[in-house]
């Protein structure tokens, strides 16, 4: 693990926490975690290989990892309006502004991938490239749910599926915020089109045991000319199997380097 203190910026009266590493890097990679994760997971010793942060700092990149609102050390407001996807994307942009980063490579996993798609929709000019893990543009939106007839994965439905033990991972004072971020997961439409319209390279990666996202991601990559790869494992495996993931991400970045 690399040492970094936590920094804070204020955006829309909320505190957004982040860490920064490799300050001499010419290009910046911004990392956005998934639901219930935190900024430190990108530099965690619990992965099966070198951490994302250590790997890319060693490759000469500047790295920034952000706590999404309601996660880690960022604010945890209970009001649902704070979790509008445009605002969550703006939190990422506000960190970039605070660090004088005009454009960055953005890596998002799971919910972080969804937020990466929102950055692509609302702030496409701030991206050098977009790398989405464990998520495909358009998955989980109202249009997709109507097409698949699977129903909306609300906080209450997740509780019903996973039981009371699932709730125990959250401190009680986090629950209103987690409920809101769950229940508003599907509010932004047109994300697939927004990512397809980007004028920067796009990469998708998934665990091979995520049959729906695996199939959807492979199809979208072929349709839009995006890069795609898969690794062994399920949704968690797609993140922690860094020995397989990191070389592929680096190969992608070397093709898109602006140095």
Secondary structure, 3 states (H helix, E strand, C coil): CCCCCCEEEEECCEEEEEEEECCCCCCEEEEECCCCCCHHHHHCCCCCCCCHHHHHHHCCCEEEEECCCCCCCCCCCCCHHHHCHHHHHHHHHHHHHHCCCCCEEEEEECHHHHHHHHHHHHCHHHEEEEEEECCCCCCCCHHHHHHHCCCCCCHHHHHHHHCHHHHCCCCHHHHHHHHHHHHCCCCCCCHHHHHHCCCCEEEEEEECCCHHHHHHHHHHHHHHCCEEEEECCCCCHHHHCHHHHHHHHHHHHHHHCCC
